[in-house]
């Protein structure tokens, strides 16, 4: 029988989260609340690191939030 949970997810069961880019993840965590320049496969993103999660980072610049997936990051550099 196909069942959905209260949030609309099919077969929602707790699962393990795996960090696919552990070194990028750790680097971004060390740069929390600092300005950074990130080169992605789509271009450059600059701003302040607001949050780092296992699959993406949240960058804020001028009241705009950018959600960048960690596998799309080529390099990260602190901006001063």
Secondary structure, DSSP 8 states (H G I E B T S, - for coil): ---B-TTS-BT--------S-HHHHHHHHHTTTSEEEEEETTEEEEEEEEEE-SSEEEEEETTEEEEEEGGGEEEEEE--
